[in-house]
Amino acid sequence: MIQVSEIAKKKVIEMMKDDGFDAATDFVRVGVKSGGCSGLSYELKFDKEQFENDKIFEVNSVKIIVDKKSFLYLVGTTLDYSGGLNGTGFVFKNPNANRTCGCGESFSL
């Protein structure tokens, strides 16, 4: 399962509304793809569609949807939001990552 921090929840709901999505019915799609300076990178987008191989979780009032392949890399991850000096944006705290890049957007196992 993927966790969502309180600050990430507030930011997700705000951004979904700004982009024409409804947090009560639409999803935050989280995934992993090849690329980035450490080998794998995170993807995050809003989505209205659910596919056959998707796993769905409702955590902290946020509906998270993850494809089966990405789920294996993301089990135990917490989605957080940072507004600090190192930049503003969503942050993935992934206990499975052996190495991450400086920007926090890519990782390796």
JOLINQUI-V864921 format. One record per backbone hydrogen bond with DSSP energy under -0.5 kcal/mol. CO is the residue of the C=O (numbers start at 1). NH is the residue of the N-H. If there is no record, write none. Layout:
co & nh
CO & NH
CO & NH
//
This chain:
co & nh
1 & 76
3 & 79
5 & 9
6 & 10
7 & 11
8 & 12
9 & 13
10 & 14
11 & 15
12 & 16
13 & 17
14 & 18
15 & 19
16 & 21
17 & 20
21 & 23
22 & 25
22 & 26
27 & 29
27 & 47
28 & 30
28 & 65
29 & 45
31 & 43
33 & 41
36 & 39
39 & 35
40 & 107
41 & 33
43 & 31
45 & 29
47 & 27
51 & 54
53 & 68
55 & 66
57 & 59
57 & 64
59 & 62
62 & 59
62 & 64
63 & 28
64 & 57
65 & 30
66 & 55
67 & 71
68 & 72
69 & 72
69 & 73
70 & 73
70 & 74
71 & 75
74 & 77
77 & 3
78 & 80
78 & 93
79 & 5
80 & 91
82 & 89
84 & 87
87 & 84
89 & 82
91 & 80
91 & 93
92 & 94
93 & 78
93 & 95
94 & 97
99 & 108
101 & 104
105 & 42
106 & 101
107 & 40
108 & 98
108 & 99
//
